[in-house]
Amino acid sequence: MFEGIVQDLIDELGRLPGIGPKSAQRIAFHLVQADAADVTRLVEVLSEVKAKIRFCRECGNVAEADLCRMCGDYRRDRSAICVVEEPKDVSAIERTREFRGLYHVLGGAISPMDGVGPGDLRIRELMARLADGSVTEVIIATDPNIAGEATATYLSRTLLPLGLRVTRLASGLPVGGDLEYADEVTLGRAFEGRRTVHA
């Protein structure tokens, strides 16, 4: 434990996702020792983010305007929507440069243990986007964990009666992984998603 404001800084940093007590302490002491101009710049950026960033009225992604960059780009394929849990997932998919459609950010995943049900997610907004019939495929790209699977199952059951093509991202063995370290679910998925080898 440290005194006063230093401990307050460590406590606040420790509340950030993925930052444990040791990391919070390291970051706090880095900030204490950093040049005042660097810390001021960080404070200004944080303030600007809170003042300017909002959520896209169409898809729920982070945006600086009413629409995010993807929803505002009319060159994108508007017949396909990729459903993700969080804005960070949009960024991950965009880095692949494989998908040129639109996105829909749910704002989480179904997790009864955490008190999150379908009504807590942006599923009604997704259904409203599908109402005009212009979307022909919905790609479910939720995380391959229990909450993500529950969400994918719920979405599939909700969307299939609409006559849409509903697909789920393949999952399985990571490139560079070893079979002996893969769990049963991952290996099972790899078998389900196997492809024919062509000469």
Short mmCIF file of the C-alpha atoms (twelve columns), coordinates in Angstrom:
data_MODEL
# 
_entry.id   MODEL 
# 
loop_
_atom_site.group_PDB 
_atom_site.id 
_atom_site.type_symbol 
_atom_site.label_atom_id 
_atom_site.label_alt_id 
_atom_site.label_comp_id 
_atom_site.label_asym_id 
_atom_site.label_seq_id 
_atom_site.Cartn_x 
_atom_site.Cartn_y 
_atom_site.Cartn_z 
_atom_site.pdbx_PDB_model_num 
ATOM 1   C CA . MET A 1   0.000   0.000   0.000   1 
ATOM 2   C CA . PHE A 2   1.160   3.477   -0.855  1 
ATOM 3   C CA . GLU A 3   0.106   6.815   0.515   1 
ATOM 4   C CA . GLY A 4   -2.734  9.017   -0.612  1 
ATOM 5   C CA . ILE A 5   -2.996  10.014  -4.237  1 
ATOM 6   C CA . VAL A 6   -0.519  7.396   -5.499  1 
ATOM 7   C CA . GLN A 7   -2.661  4.611   -4.042  1 
ATOM 8   C CA . ASP A 8   -5.773  6.284   -5.477  1 
ATOM 9   C CA . LEU A 9   -4.114  6.241   -8.930  1 
ATOM 10  C CA . ILE A 10  -3.163  2.557   -8.541  1 
ATOM 11  C CA . ASP A 11  -6.723  1.714   -7.442  1 
ATOM 12  C CA . GLU A 12  -8.272  3.551   -10.414 1 
ATOM 13  C CA . LEU A 13  -5.892  1.934   -12.911 1 
ATOM 14  C CA . GLY A 14  -6.639  -1.457  -11.340 1 
ATOM 15  C CA . ARG A 15  -10.322 -1.004  -12.207 1 
ATOM 16  C CA . LEU A 16  -9.478  -1.071  -15.928 1 
ATOM 17  C CA . PRO A 17  -10.116 -4.393  -17.706 1 
ATOM 18  C CA . GLY A 18  -7.038  -6.572  -18.027 1 
ATOM 19  C CA . ILE A 19  -5.017  -4.509  -15.537 1 
ATOM 20  C CA . GLY A 20  -4.099  -6.424  -12.403 1 
ATOM 21  C CA . PRO A 21  -2.579  -4.976  -9.215  1 
ATOM 22  C CA . LYS A 22  1.039   -5.307  -10.414 1 
ATOM 23  C CA . SER A 23  0.299   -3.742  -13.817 1 
ATOM 24  C CA . ALA A 24  -1.638  -0.918  -12.152 1 
ATOM 25  C CA . GLN A 25  1.328   -0.225  -9.880  1 
ATOM 26  C CA . ARG A 26  3.778   -0.251  -12.829 1 
ATOM 27  C CA . ILE A 27  1.609   2.131   -14.875 1 
ATOM 28  C CA . ALA A 28  1.081   4.425   -11.874 1 
ATOM 29  C CA . PHE A 29  4.810   4.762   -11.224 1 
ATOM 30  C CA . HIS A 30  5.453   5.274   -14.925 1 
ATOM 31  C CA . LEU A 31  2.980   8.168   -14.879 1 
ATOM 32  C CA . VAL A 32  4.499   9.609   -11.690 1 
ATOM 33  C CA . GLN A 33  7.965   9.597   -13.286 1 
ATOM 34  C CA . ALA A 34  6.821   10.684  -16.767 1 
ATOM 35  C CA . ASP A 35  7.348   14.127  -18.174 1 
ATOM 36  C CA . ALA A 36  4.495   16.504  -17.229 1 
ATOM 37  C CA . ALA A 37  3.802   17.218  -20.928 1 
ATOM 38  C CA . ASP A 38  3.268   13.489  -21.612 1 
ATOM 39  C CA . VAL A 39  0.817   13.152  -18.729 1 
ATOM 40  C CA . THR A 40  -1.016  16.325  -19.815 1 
ATOM 41  C CA . ARG A 41  -1.336  14.933  -23.351 1 
ATOM 42  C CA . LEU A 42  -2.793  11.677  -21.963 1 
ATOM 43  C CA . VAL A 43  -5.308  13.595  -19.830 1 
ATOM 44  C CA . GLU A 44  -6.336  15.713  -22.851 1 
ATOM 45  C CA . VAL A 45  -6.843  12.647  -25.059 1 
ATOM 46  C CA . LEU A 46  -8.920  10.910  -22.380 1 
ATOM 47  C CA . SER A 47  -11.069 14.025  -21.953 1 
ATOM 48  C CA . GLU A 48  -11.491 14.377  -25.715 1 
ATOM 49  C CA . VAL A 49  -12.505 10.720  -26.074 1 
ATOM 50  C CA . LYS A 50  -15.212 11.145  -23.426 1 
ATOM 51  C CA . ALA A 51  -16.421 14.377  -25.032 1 
ATOM 52  C CA . LYS A 52  -16.423 13.280  -28.688 1 
ATOM 53  C CA . ILE A 53  -16.938 9.535   -28.887 1 
ATOM 54  C CA . ARG A 54  -20.450 8.175   -29.113 1 
ATOM 55  C CA . PHE A 55  -22.034 5.034   -30.500 1 
ATOM 56  C CA . CYS A 56  -23.152 4.756   -34.127 1 
ATOM 57  C CA . ARG A 57  -26.927 5.080   -34.319 1 
ATOM 58  C CA . GLU A 58  -27.021 2.324   -36.945 1 
ATOM 59  C CA . CYS A 59  -24.671 -0.441  -35.753 1 
ATOM 60  C CA . GLY A 60  -23.581 0.500   -32.214 1 
ATOM 61  C CA . ASN A 61  -19.866 0.781   -33.050 1 
ATOM 62  C CA . VAL A 62  -17.827 3.655   -31.616 1 
ATOM 63  C CA . ALA A 63  -18.010 6.775   -33.757 1 
ATOM 64  C CA . GLU A 64  -17.232 10.481  -33.735 1 
ATOM 65  C CA . ALA A 65  -20.312 11.312  -35.818 1 
ATOM 66  C CA . ASP A 66  -23.867 10.013  -36.032 1 
ATOM 67  C CA . LEU A 67  -22.666 7.107   -38.183 1 
ATOM 68  C CA . CYS A 68  -19.415 5.170   -37.861 1 
ATOM 69  C CA . ARG A 69  -16.925 4.954   -40.727 1 
ATOM 70  C CA . MET A 70  -18.342 1.640   -41.984 1 
ATOM 71  C CA . CYS A 71  -22.016 2.619   -41.899 1 
ATOM 72  C CA . GLY A 72  -21.196 5.919   -43.619 1 
ATOM 73  C CA . ASP A 73  -19.307 4.169   -46.453 1 
ATOM 74  C CA . TYR A 74  -21.870 3.422   -49.152 1 
ATOM 75  C CA . ARG A 75  -19.355 1.302   -51.092 1 
ATOM 76  C CA . ARG A 76  -19.698 -1.452  -48.483 1 
ATOM 77  C CA . ASP A 77  -21.869 -4.492  -49.150 1 
ATOM 78  C CA . ARG A 78  -25.208 -3.708  -47.496 1 
ATOM 79  C CA . SER A 79  -26.583 -7.211  -48.029 1 
ATOM 80  C CA . ALA A 80  -24.371 -8.723  -45.289 1 
ATOM 81  C CA . ILE A 81  -24.220 -7.876  -41.599 1 
ATOM 82  C CA . CYS A 82  -21.598 -9.311  -39.267 1 
ATOM 83  C CA . VAL A 83  -22.864 -9.476  -35.671 1 
ATOM 84  C CA . VAL A 84  -20.202 -9.005  -32.990 1 
ATOM 85  C CA . GLU A 85  -20.216 -8.570  -29.223 1 
ATOM 86  C CA . GLU A 86  -18.115 -5.420  -28.789 1 
ATOM 87  C CA . PRO A 87  -16.611 -2.569  -30.876 1 
ATOM 88  C CA . LYS A 88  -13.140 -4.097  -30.427 1 
ATOM 89  C CA . ASP A 89  -14.382 -7.099  -32.439 1 
ATOM 90  C CA . VAL A 90  -15.167 -4.826  -35.402 1 
ATOM 91  C CA . SER A 91  -11.576 -3.632  -35.348 1 
ATOM 92  C CA . ALA A 92  -10.257 -7.212  -35.261 1 
ATOM 93  C CA . ILE A 93  -12.344 -8.249  -38.271 1 
ATOM 94  C CA . GLU A 94  -11.491 -5.097  -40.209 1 
ATOM 95  C CA . ARG A 95  -7.770  -5.877  -39.824 1 
ATOM 96  C CA . THR A 96  -8.291  -9.094  -41.823 1 
ATOM 97  C CA . ARG A 97  -9.589  -7.121  -44.863 1 
ATOM 98  C CA . GLU A 98  -11.804 -10.119 -45.660 1 
ATOM 99  C CA . PHE A 99  -15.218 -8.624  -44.889 1 
ATOM 100 C CA . ARG A 100 -16.685 -5.688  -46.820 1 
ATOM 101 C CA . GLY A 101 -20.195 -5.679  -45.363 1 
ATOM 102 C CA . LEU A 102 -21.723 -3.895  -42.392 1 
ATOM 103 C CA . TYR A 103 -21.558 -4.678  -38.678 1 
ATOM 104 C CA . HIS A 104 -23.920 -4.859  -35.753 1 
ATOM 105 C CA . VAL A 105 -22.506 -4.533  -32.227 1 
ATOM 106 C CA . LEU A 106 -24.617 -6.288  -29.590 1 
ATOM 107 C CA . GLY A 107 -22.954 -4.652  -26.608 1 
ATOM 108 C CA . GLY A 108 -22.144 -7.951  -24.900 1 
ATOM 109 C CA . ALA A 109 -23.217 -11.586 -24.854 1 
ATOM 110 C CA . ILE A 110 -25.972 -13.588 -23.184 1 
ATOM 111 C CA . SER A 111 -24.712 -14.654 -19.770 1 
ATOM 112 C CA . PRO A 112 -27.366 -15.628 -17.201 1 
ATOM 113 C CA . MET A 113 -24.651 -15.963 -14.523 1 
ATOM 114 C CA . ASP A 114 -23.862 -12.251 -15.004 1 
ATOM 115 C CA . GLY A 115 -27.525 -11.287 -15.282 1 
ATOM 116 C CA . VAL A 116 -27.299 -10.520 -19.032 1 
ATOM 117 C CA . GLY A 117 -30.231 -11.739 -21.105 1 
ATOM 118 C CA . PRO A 118 -31.289 -11.149 -24.715 1 
ATOM 119 C CA . GLY A 119 -33.208 -8.018  -23.692 1 
ATOM 120 C CA . ASP A 120 -29.976 -6.429  -22.454 1 
ATOM 121 C CA . LEU A 121 -28.347 -6.661  -25.887 1 
ATOM 122 C CA . ARG A 122 -28.987 -4.718  -29.110 1 
ATOM 123 C CA . ILE A 123 -31.030 -7.561  -30.661 1 
ATOM 124 C CA . ARG A 124 -34.193 -5.467  -31.204 1 
ATOM 125 C CA . GLU A 125 -32.072 -2.949  -33.136 1 
ATOM 126 C CA . LEU A 126 -30.683 -5.783  -35.271 1 
ATOM 127 C CA . MET A 127 -34.195 -7.011  -36.067 1 
ATOM 128 C CA . ALA A 128 -35.184 -3.472  -37.067 1 
ATOM 129 C CA . ARG A 129 -32.218 -3.309  -39.465 1 
ATOM 130 C CA . LEU A 130 -33.323 -6.570  -41.079 1 
ATOM 131 C CA . ALA A 131 -36.953 -5.512  -41.518 1 
ATOM 132 C CA . ASP A 132 -36.595 -3.906  -44.984 1 
ATOM 133 C CA . GLY A 133 -35.329 -7.139  -46.585 1 
ATOM 134 C CA . SER A 134 -32.110 -5.690  -48.031 1 
ATOM 135 C CA . VAL A 135 -29.909 -7.927  -45.869 1 
ATOM 136 C CA . THR A 136 -29.560 -11.493 -47.169 1 
ATOM 137 C CA . GLU A 137 -26.828 -12.850 -44.876 1 
ATOM 138 C CA . VAL A 138 -26.121 -12.437 -41.176 1 
ATOM 139 C CA . ILE A 139 -22.705 -13.633 -40.031 1 
ATOM 140 C CA . ILE A 140 -22.565 -14.417 -36.324 1 
ATOM 141 C CA . ALA A 141 -19.088 -13.595 -35.011 1 
ATOM 142 C CA . THR A 142 -19.533 -13.901 -31.263 1 
ATOM 143 C CA . ASP A 143 -16.680 -15.169 -29.112 1 
ATOM 144 C CA . PRO A 144 -16.099 -18.954 -29.052 1 
ATOM 145 C CA . ASN A 145 -16.864 -19.260 -25.332 1 
ATOM 146 C CA . ILE A 146 -19.968 -20.245 -23.368 1 
ATOM 147 C CA . ALA A 147 -21.575 -16.780 -23.474 1 
ATOM 148 C CA . GLY A 148 -20.720 -16.331 -27.155 1 
ATOM 149 C CA . GLU A 149 -22.134 -19.756 -28.011 1 
ATOM 150 C CA . ALA A 150 -25.340 -19.035 -26.073 1 
ATOM 151 C CA . THR A 151 -25.685 -15.748 -27.952 1 
ATOM 152 C CA . ALA A 152 -25.015 -17.413 -31.321 1 
ATOM 153 C CA . THR A 153 -27.615 -20.107 -30.607 1 
ATOM 154 C CA . TYR A 154 -30.210 -17.533 -29.567 1 
ATOM 155 C CA . LEU A 155 -29.528 -15.390 -32.655 1 
ATOM 156 C CA . SER A 156 -29.670 -18.400 -34.983 1 
ATOM 157 C CA . ARG A 157 -33.056 -19.459 -33.627 1 
ATOM 158 C CA . THR A 158 -34.337 -15.899 -33.918 1 
ATOM 159 C CA . LEU A 159 -32.992 -15.212 -37.419 1 
ATOM 160 C CA . LEU A 160 -33.521 -18.497 -39.307 1 
ATOM 161 C CA . PRO A 161 -37.333 -18.119 -39.501 1 
ATOM 162 C CA . LEU A 162 -36.754 -14.833 -41.400 1 
ATOM 163 C CA . GLY A 163 -35.406 -16.787 -44.375 1 
ATOM 164 C CA . LEU A 164 -31.956 -15.239 -44.156 1 
ATOM 165 C CA . ARG A 165 -28.684 -17.039 -44.719 1 
ATOM 166 C CA . VAL A 166 -27.274 -17.277 -41.181 1 
ATOM 167 C CA . THR A 167 -23.614 -18.257 -40.871 1 
ATOM 168 C CA . ARG A 168 -21.189 -18.574 -37.972 1 
ATOM 169 C CA . LEU A 169 -17.469 -17.901 -38.105 1 
ATOM 170 C CA . ALA A 170 -15.483 -21.125 -38.190 1 
ATOM 171 C CA . SER A 171 -13.441 -21.942 -35.138 1 
ATOM 172 C CA . GLY A 172 -10.853 -24.578 -34.409 1 
ATOM 173 C CA . LEU A 173 -7.113  -24.960 -34.111 1 
ATOM 174 C CA . PRO A 174 -5.029  -21.792 -34.151 1 
ATOM 175 C CA . VAL A 175 -2.190  -21.535 -36.629 1 
ATOM 176 C CA . GLY A 176 1.025   -22.531 -34.883 1 
ATOM 177 C CA . GLY A 177 -0.792  -24.521 -32.192 1 
ATOM 178 C CA . ASP A 178 -0.104  -28.083 -31.070 1 
ATOM 179 C CA . LEU A 179 -2.832  -30.761 -31.009 1 
ATOM 180 C CA . GLU A 180 -1.762  -32.016 -27.593 1 
ATOM 181 C CA . TYR A 181 -2.554  -28.621 -26.011 1 
ATOM 182 C CA . ALA A 182 -5.956  -28.164 -27.672 1 
ATOM 183 C CA . ASP A 183 -9.026  -28.727 -25.505 1 
ATOM 184 C CA . GLU A 184 -11.840 -31.080 -26.553 1 
ATOM 185 C CA . VAL A 185 -14.177 -28.291 -27.680 1 
ATOM 186 C CA . THR A 186 -11.523 -26.709 -29.904 1 
ATOM 187 C CA . LEU A 187 -10.616 -30.076 -31.447 1 
ATOM 188 C CA . GLY A 188 -14.292 -30.879 -31.951 1 
ATOM 189 C CA . ARG A 189 -14.803 -27.551 -33.733 1 
ATOM 190 C CA . ALA A 190 -11.768 -28.216 -35.898 1 
ATOM 191 C CA . PHE A 191 -13.300 -31.529 -36.993 1 
ATOM 192 C CA . GLU A 192 -16.685 -29.923 -37.684 1 
ATOM 193 C CA . GLY A 193 -15.104 -27.176 -39.763 1 
ATOM 194 C CA . ARG A 194 -12.717 -29.390 -41.749 1 
ATOM 195 C CA . ARG A 195 -12.389 -28.629 -45.467 1 
ATOM 196 C CA . THR A 196 -11.732 -30.767 -48.504 1 
ATOM 197 C CA . VAL A 197 -8.126  -30.599 -49.651 1 
ATOM 198 C CA . HIS A 198 -7.738  -29.804 -53.353 1 
ATOM 199 C CA . ALA A 199 -4.697  -30.605 -55.443 1 
# 
